[in-house]
Amino acid sequence: MKKLFISILVLGFTLTTLNACSTIEGIGKDKKRAGQAVEKEAKKH
């Protein structure tokens, strides 16, 4: 479970970093979505 959580967190961070955001607001929204995905997955387990 801990490995899954870490994997999801790393994946979210990677996708956020690779996503081409041109503004600070866009980066913030992407990070928020990644965090929500991690929380949702953590609640499942």
C-alpha positions as CSV (number, residue, x, y, z in Angstrom):
1,M,0.0,0.0,0.0
2,K,2.8,2.4,0.9
3,K,4.5,1.6,-2.4
4,L,1.3,2.2,-4.3
5,F,0.9,5.6,-2.6
6,I,4.4,6.6,-3.4
7,S,4.1,5.4,-7.0
8,I,1.0,7.5,-7.5
9,L,2.6,10.5,-5.9
10,V,5.7,10.2,-8.2
11,L,3.5,9.7,-11.2
12,G,1.4,12.7,-10.4
13,F,4.5,14.8,-9.9
14,T,6.0,13.6,-13.1
15,L,2.9,14.3,-15.1
16,T,2.5,17.7,-13.6
17,T,6.1,18.5,-14.4
18,L,5.9,17.2,-18.0
19,N,2.6,19.0,-18.7
20,A,3.3,22.2,-20.6
21,C,1.8,24.9,-18.4
22,S,2.6,28.5,-19.3
23,T,1.3,30.1,-16.2
24,I,1.7,29.7,-12.4
25,E,-2.0,29.3,-12.2
26,G,-1.9,26.4,-14.6
27,I,0.8,24.7,-12.6
28,G,-1.2,25.1,-9.4
29,K,-4.3,23.6,-10.9
30,D,-2.3,20.6,-12.2
31,K,-0.7,20.0,-8.8
32,K,-4.1,20.3,-7.2
33,R,-5.6,17.7,-9.6
34,A,-2.6,15.4,-9.0
35,G,-3.1,15.7,-5.2
36,Q,-6.8,14.9,-5.5
37,A,-6.0,11.8,-7.6
38,V,-3.6,10.6,-4.9
39,E,-6.2,11.3,-2.1
40,K,-8.8,9.4,-4.1
41,E,-6.6,6.4,-4.6
42,A,-5.5,6.4,-1.0
43,K,-9.1,6.3,0.2
44,K,-9.7,3.2,-2.0
45,H,-7.1,1.3,-0.1
